[in-house]
């Protein structure tokens, strides 16, 4: 079964500290993984996707197929990073191609 | 401005009173989808549509209906709402999948529904 697991509901760090938001997935095919972010009173929006291999707002995420993980990392957290972060999986090919499966989300709180 | 719009943004209703939440996008996206967001459960897909007149169930379709008569609109219909459908609802759209596009979905602002 397709599943995305985010084990932490809340992650609280101090400004300048490193951040790692965990995401593990279960999927038998070749997945595409995404991180979406929802800032306070804003729409859910795409932060980054593994296929792009890019760094957005200082965040990076590497797909580890051996560990089935797609953890989101940032070396130095900023207060404006405080938001709800969702890891999501989309299957390639077949009926699941356009289906996004979300994790339960992790609330990142960056303390001054 | 390219966007997904939803109406109403807030709705309080009573059990059994039929309601419709509208969703519209101006990006010529083929794919549209509805999600509900509940504390501790994240976002769960209700229904999705690959194109006009092509809809399919998501993970939690019970109690909901959708239609896709035009490409830009994808209304969510609750024929007989119940209190367990109290939630925050999001509409989203994207181009149809291709490897290159990677299925980025654009979300609406959300509709907060309370069923008494």
Interface residues (C-beta under 8 A of the other chain):
Chain A: X6 X9 X32 X34 X43 X44 X45 X46 X49 X51 X52 X86 X90 X92 X95 X97 X98 X99 X100 X101 X102 X103 X104 X105
Chain B: X31 X33 X35 X40 X41 X42 X43 X44 X45 X48 X50 X56 X58 X59 X90 X92 X94 X96 X97 X99 X102 X103 X104 X105 X107 X108 X109 X110
